């Protein structure tokens, strides 16, 4: 064979290999669009708007090409990349079905929670049908077969070409994963479709992968900076009202009450759902509301993400002003976080968290220390025979533990209890099947969704019953007690909501939950007030007679204007008046300064208390935690 013919054969072979890779890339792009299912990245749009399907498939293509360099097998490489992509799309489908929103970059932080007690809760959302798992097993078997039988596309030794190509692909993929700004030239709202306020809208137009990349790039380049002038602007408008709040005691300020806060898992009053308007499923909540404060509670999540609401209640900080913080406990890096807990500690309270679950799930064991809790009573501290109902610990066991923790003498106590019984998914058979089956369900709800609705209401009614029992027990105590009860979010009964709709005509993401604040020993007159979860701690401190914190007083002054702006991710934004927009913009800087512990340094002397309670500094400093004074936080 002559040199010319050898060269021609080599060139033809290289061209065939290139054509094969190009064909596989094209197929991968088309199949990714099919897997995605959104019209914006479908095969029919490849010619009309090629940037959309190509951008959506590019990360997978880069992974496939890198695998090709490493394995030298074409079908194997593209198959592994597609299988990994399919698993991600499957997880996205589960999240949409249960929580109503697609995957976001922050969701990948949850992978680390699977080894920290998270599998017990998160694993419940995995499909019960064997078919998805059989499909994964079949995919893995096919990958193994391709590894064994597919011939290499090119020789093992290529004179360094594989090393160079592999290095370039690795660097390119790495820059995409870490969010190098240059990728914004492709993944942006001008070339693709980005709606920063709605991951669902972005995904439906641009595809899941592109939306993940765009939100990732947005998070990486968004650096929040506080404007100190915002403090002055806001206090010019609200200063007199804030001073009034800080100077007006509520109740007997000489005897601080014990405080019990119940974060009731997925609790809401179903009367807001069509078909349940007159069902009266929360009799204890209704009865107690007649003697205290209650109303709609606007929370920053739907169907899950409990720690979003929890963070807001404990800190008084709205996640609305921290766009990059999707899962706060997984993203907190500070050893000291300003919170209602620390304010109470500075007034002599013993602070205790109670939760019948693994303490490491959601990173609560670390986060609660930063927030200022003295103790965390978690699953292992409950009695071995603590009642269970369905998959999780019963709310009755939590009530028992609360009463066991309360003391009749000594320092005032703050108990923050997190229930678990009504946690989804709602396909686990409860203890009393007959009671579950007796629950009426609107005819519009399908057979599958009917059982889930019945399971939820079964557990929710237990929460209502335990609310009544706890209030009765607290009313008999010799010490005064304040009881705050609220639901962290609506349950993820998406199919049922879509079948029935809501009384107010809005969708599930725009619905408010419920809250209640009472003095069980001394009920008063009913007051119905719209609140957001981040405004509850200011109200609680005020009702406890603690009114020396300007930030929490400010949240109460702004509550009528800003409460309804708190919404779940993806919910339709509320139209704001000019004054609301100004308050909202200024509050963003104020919240950031509060989070950093720098707000009090910018407050005028008239907003600082003249008689500061003795803080528990010794305990903090013995743990290496700076005191409030050292942090520049005046209590």
N, C-alpha and C positions, 0 to 999 in steps of 0.2 A: 504494500500500500504506500503510495507516494505521500510526501509531506503535505501536499495541497489537499489530497483527499482526506487525510487524517484531520487537517484543520477544518475542512468543510463538515466532516462528521461531528467533530467537537462542537463547532458552532451550531449545527443543527440540534445536537443534543442539549446544548445550553438553552437554545430557543424553546425547545419542547418543555424543558424544566421550568423555564420562566412562564410559558403559556399555562402550564399546569397550576403553578402557584397563583397566577392571575385569575384563572378560572375558579380556583378554590376561594380566593378572596372575594370574587363577585358572588359566589354562592353563599358565602358566609354573611355578606352584607344583606342579601335578599332574605336569608333565613332569620337573621337578627330582626329584620323588619317584621317578618311573620310572627316571631316569638313575642315581639313587643306588642303588636296588635293595634297600635295607634296609627291613624291615617297619615299623620305627618311623616312617618318613616316607612311607609309601606312600599312595596315594589312598584306600585303605580306612580309613586312620586319620585322615582329615581331619576327620571329625565326632567320633570318639571322643576324640582328643587333638590338636586343631588346632594347639596351640603347636608341636608337633614339626615337621610339614611346613612350617608358615609360617616358623618361625625358620630352618630349613635353607635356604629359598628367599629369605629377606629380603635378603641382600647382593646376590644377582643381580637381584632386583626393583628395589632402589635404583639399581643400575647402569643397568638398562633405563630407568627413569624419568628418570634424569639424561641419558641419551643421547636420550630422546624430547624433552626440553626443548631439547637442542642441535641435533638434526636435524629435528624436527617430524614424523618418520616412525615410525609405531607398529611395523609388522612389522620394519622395519630395526633399530630399537632393541632390541626384545625378542629378535630373532634374533641380533644381535651378542653380547648378554649371555649368551644360551644357548650360543652357540658357544664363547665363552671358558670358560664353566662346563664344557662337554663336554670341552675340552682338558685342564682341570684334573683331571677325573674319569679321563680316559685316563692321565694321568701317575700318578695314584693307583693305578690298576689295575696299571700296570707295577711300581710299588714293592711292592705287595702280592704280586705274582707272584714277584718276585725276592728281596725282603727280608722278606716275611711281616708287614709292618706298614704301616698307612695313612700318608698324608701328615701331617706335623706342621708347625707354623709355622716352625720352624728350617729345614725343607727348602727354603724359598724363598730362603735364603741361597745355595743352590747355583746359582741363576741367574747370579750373578756369576762362578762357576767355569767357565762355558761358554766364556768368552773368555780363560781362563787355563790352557789346556791340558786343560780338563775335557771338552771335546767328544770327544776321542779315546777317553776311558774311558767317560764317561756316555752318549755317543752309541751305544755298543755295545748298550745295553739297549733302544734303540728297536725297534719291531716291524719285521721284515723283509718282512712282507706289504705289498703296495701299497695294500690297501683302506683302512686308516686315513688314509693320506695323500690318497688320492682323495676320501675323505669330507670331509676338511678343505678340499681344493681346491673341491669342490662347494659346501661351505658358504660359502666366500669368494665364489664366483661368484654364489651366491644373494644374498649381502649386496650385492654390486655392482649386481645387477639391481634389488633393492629400492630402492637409492639413486637409481638412474636413473628408475625407473618408478613407484614408489609416490608417490601424491599426499600433500602435507603435511596433517597433521591440523588445523592451525590456522595463522593468518596469521603472517608474520614479525614484525610489530610488534604488541605486545600491551599497550602502555602501561606497560611495566615489569614486567608480571606474570611474563614469562619469566625476567627477571633475578633477581627475588625467589625464584621457585620453584627456579631453577637454583642459586642461592646456598645456599638451605636444604638442598637435596638434596646438594650438594657437601660442606657442613659435616657433615651427618648421616653420609654415607659415610666421610668422613675420620675422624670420631670413632670409627667402627667399626674402621677399618684401623689406627689408632694404639692402639686398646685403651683408650678412655676408660672408667673404672670403671662409669659409669652403665649401660652395656650389660649389666653383670652382673645387672641386675634381670630380664633375660630369659634370657641365656645363663649359666645356673648349674645346679648339680646338683639343686636343688629343683624348678625348673620343667621342666627337661629331664633328661637322664641323663648324669652325669659320673662316670667312674671314673678318677681322676687317675693311677693306676698302669697303666692300659691304654688306649692310644689305640684299639686294635681294638675293645674292648668298648664304648667310648663311641661310636665311629662306627656300630657295628651297631645301636645303640638310637636315637641322635640324628641320624644322618646325617653325611656327611663335612663339609659346610660348617659345621654347628653345632659339630662337634667341633673343627674348626680355630679357630673363634672362641673357644670355651671355653678351649682350651689356650693361645691367645694372651692372653686376659684373665688367665688364671692366671699365666702367665709375667710379665705386666706388673705384677701386684700382689704377686708373691712377691719380697720383699726378704730375702735371707739375712743374718742377724746372728749373729755368733759369741758364745758365752757363755764368757767367760774362766774361769768356775768349772768348765767342762767339763774343762779341762786338769788342774785340781786333782783333780777326781773320778776321772779316768782314771788319773792317776799314783798316786793312793792305792791303786788296785787292781793296777796293773801296774808300779809304780816299781821294785821290787826286781828284777824280771825284765828291765826295760829297762836298768838299771845293769849287770846281769850281761852282757847282750848288748854293751854299749858297752865293757866292760872286758876282754872275752875276745878276744884276737887269733885269727885263723884262718890257719894256714899261716905262711909266712915273711914277717913284716911289713916286713923290710928291702928286699925286692925286689918291688915292685908289678908284677903281671902285666899284659901287654896284655890287652884285653878286646874280644871280637868278639860282637856281638849280631845275630842274624838274625831279622827279623820276616818270617816266611814267609807269603806271601799265601794265605789261605783254607786253610791246612794243618790237617788233623786226621787221626787214625787211623780209617779206615772200619770198623774192627772193632766200633765202638759201634753200627753200623747192622745191623739184622737182615738176614741173608743174607751178611754179610761177617765174621762172628765169627771164622772160621778162615782168612781169605784171606791173612793175612801180607803185606800190601801195603806195609809200612814196615819193611823188614828193617834198614836202617841205624839208624833211630831205636831200634828194639828192641835192637839190638846195643850201641849206645852207652849206652842207659839202664842196662844191666847194670853200667856203670862210673861212674855218676854219679847226680845227683838228677833226678827227673822225676815226672810225674803229671798229673792233670787240671788244666786251666787255665780258670778261670771268667772270662769276658770280658763287657764291657758292650754287645755288639752281635751281630747275626746277619746273615750274607749280604753285608754291606757296612759302611760307616762305619768303615773301617780306622783313621782318626785317633782314634777313641774309645779303642780299645785302645792305640794308639801313645802317646797322651797319658798314659794311666795308667802305662804302663811307663816312660816317660821322667821323669815327675814323682813317681810314687808317690802320686798323688792319685786318689781314687775318684770317678768321675762320679756315683756314687750320692749323693754329698753336694753336688752342684751340679746341681740339677734343671733349671735354665734353660739349661745348657750342653749342647746336643745335638751341635754340631760345634765342638769347642774351638778349633781353629786359626783358625776363621773368627770367633771371638768373643773372642779374647784381645786386650786393649788395652794390656797392660803391656809395657814394654820389657825388663823383667827378670822371669822366671818361675822360682821355686825349682824345682830339678830334680836328678836324679841326675847329669846332665851337668855342672852347676855344682859339685857336690860333687867329682866327679872332676877337674875343672879346678883346684879349690883344692888338690888333691893332686899337681899337676904334670902331669896327663894332657893330651895333645893330643886334641881331640875332633872326630871327623869323621863326617858322615852320608853315606850312599851310597844312591842310588836312580836306576834307569835310566828316569826319566820326566821330564816337564816340571817344573821346580822350583817353579813358581807354583801348580800344582794343589794343592788343599787349603791353599793359602797357606803351604806348608812353608818357602819361602825366608824369609819374615818370622818365622814361628813358631820356626824353628830358631835364629835369632839370639837371640830372647828366651829360649830354653831354654839357650843357652850354647855352641852348637857353634862351633868355630873355622872349619870349612870344610864346604861342602855339595857333594859330587861328584854331579852330576845327569847327565841324558841327554847333554848336549852334551860332557861331559868323558869319556865312554866312547869307546873306539875306534870309528871309523866302521864297521868291519866286525864289531861286536859281534853275537854270535849272537842270532837271533830264533827263536821257535817259536810258531806260532799267531799271535795278534794282538800279542803283547808280547815284550819282551826276555827271553831265556832265562835261567834261573837259573845256568847255567854261565858266562855272561858276568859275572854278579854275583860269583861265586866268584873268577873271574880278577881282577876289579877289587879285591876285598878283599885278595888276595895281593899285588897291585901296590902297594897303599897301605901295607901293613905294612912297617915298617923293622926292621933288625936292631940298631940303636943309637939313642941319644938318649932323649928322654922317653918314658914309657909311653904307649900309644895306646889310645883308646876308639873303636871303629868300630861304628856303628849302621847296618846294611844292611837295606834294605826291598826284598823281591823283588816281581816283577810277573807272572811267567809264568803262574801259576795263577789270575789274576784272571778273573772272569766278565765277560760271560755265556759259557756254554760251548757255543756253537753255531758256533765258528770252527774250521775244519779245521786240525789240527796238521801238523807237518812229516812225521811218520812215520805215515801212515794205517794201514798194516798192523799196527803195534804198538798203535795205538788200538783197532782192530777186534778184536784178540786178547784184549782185557780182558773178563772174564766179568762179567755183570750179572744180578742176581736176576730170576727170571721175572715177578715181580709188577710190575716197572717197565715202563711203556709204551714203545712204540717211540721216540717223541719224546724222552722223558726218558732212554732208554737211551743215545742218542748223547751227550747232555750229561754223563751220569755217566761214560761212557768218556773223553770229552775231559778232564773234571776229573781222573780218576784217572791218566791219561796224564801230565798236568802235575805232579800231586802226587807221583808216583813220581820225576819228575826232581828235585823238591825234596828228596826223601829221598836220592836218589843224590848230589846235591850236598852234602848234609849229611855224608854219609860221606866224600866227597872232601875237603871242607874240613877235617874233623877229622883226616884222615890227613896233610894238608899242615901243619896247625898242630902236629901231634905231632913233626914233623921240625925245627921251628924251634929255634934256640938259646935264644930267650927264652921264658919261661913265658907261656901264653895261657889265658884262660878263655873258653869258648864257651857262650853262651846262645842257645837256639833255641826259637822258639814260633810257633804259628799265631795270627793276629790275630782270626779268627772262622771259623765253619763256612761252607762255600760255600753259595750260595743255590740248592740243588737241592731246592726245596720240594716239587715234584711227586713226586720219587723218595722223599723222606722220608715223605710221606703214604701212599705205596703200600706201603712196607716197614715203617716204624716203627723205633724204637730199642730196643736190648736192655734198657735200664732202664725202658721203658714211658713215659717222658716225651716231650713233643713237641720239635720242633727248637729252640724258643726257650730251652728249659731245659738244653740240652746243653753240656758243657764240652769245650774243645779239649785241646791237649797242650803240654807244655813240657819242656825238657831243659837241664840245666846240667852241664858236664863240664870237666875239665882233661885235654885230649887227651894230654898227655905223661905224666900220672900218674893214670890211672883208679883209682877207689876202689871201694867197695862200693855196690851199688844202694840208693837211698833213694827211696821213692815218697811224695810229699807233695801234698796238695790245695793249690793256690795260686790267688789271683786276680791278674789282670794288674797291679794297682797294688801288689802285694806283691813282685813280682819284683825291682825295683831295690834294695830293702832287702836281699834275700837275696844279690844279686849283689855289692853293696858289702861285705857281711859276708864272703863267700867270697874277695873280693879282698884282705882284710885291712884294710879301711877301716871302722872301727867307732866313729867319733867323732860320729855324727849321731843325735841323740835321736829325731827324727821317723822316720827309716828303721828304727831299732832298734825303735820302737814298733810299726811295721807287722808286724815279724816276731813280736813277742809276741802280737799280735792275730790273726795268720794262722789258727791253728786254729779260732778262734771265728767269724771274719767272712768267710773266703774264699768260702764257698758262697752268701753273700748277693748276690754280684755276678751279675747276670743281664742278658740282652738286654732292651730295651724291649718290654713286652707279655708277658713271661714270667710265669708264676705265681710270686708271691713265696714265699720259703721261710719256713716257720714258725720264729719266733725264740723262744728261751728268755728268761727274765727277764734273765739276765746278758748274753746277746747284745744284747737291746734296749738295755740300759744302755750297753754298749760302743759300739753303733751310734750311739746318740743323742749320746754324748760325742764320738765320733770325727768327727761332722759339724762340730762347732765347731772341733775341733783342725785338721781339713783346711782349713777356711776361713781360719783364722789362718795356717796354713802357706802357703796360696796368696798371702796378702797380705804375706808376709814378716815377720809379727809374732809367730810362735810362740816363737822363741827368747827374746824379751824377757820372756815369761811363765814360762820354765822356771827351776826352782831351779838354783843354782850347781852342784849335784852332777850335773846332766845336761849340763853344758857341758864340752867337752874342755879339758884343761889344756895340751896341746901342739897348737896349731893349725897345720896345714900352711900353707905360704906360698901364698896365692891369686894367681892371675894377674890382679892388679888393674890393672896398667899397660895391658894390652890392652883391658880393659873401659872404663877411664876415657878412653882415647884415642878410643873410639867413643861417648863420652857416656853410657856405662852405669855407674850407681853401683856401687861395690864392695860386697861382702857386708857389710862393717862399716857402710857408709853406709845400707844397707837394713835394718840391725838383724838380719841373718841370720848367726849364728855358725856357722862351719864347723868 
